[in-house]
Amino acid sequence: MHEATSTVTSKGQVTIPAEIRRYLGIEPADKVAFVIDGAGKVEIRPAKYTIETIRGIVPALPDREAGDFRAQIEEATEEATEHLRPDTDAP
């Protein structure tokens, strides 16, 4: 087991050591979650995305009804991934 330490400021803030950020893949502005399990063990992990955290990332499609979310998601996904598809007409 490896341990890294940090000091708590008067505001309750800590700096996550660089080696821990690298290990967890945490970048500036990322969110982290502190999880307490049933045995009282505390873990720090990258926070999972929720509807609240990703709201507004994808702009609304023009000329669409607000209630047609499934179709909007499918259309936006297709448009966003078009550049990732290999050109099937290429030799």
Summary of the structure (lengths in Angstrom):
residues: 91
radius of gyration: 20.7
end to end distance: 53.0
largest distance: 64.1
contacts: 122
relative contact order: 0.08
helix: 30%
strand: 11%
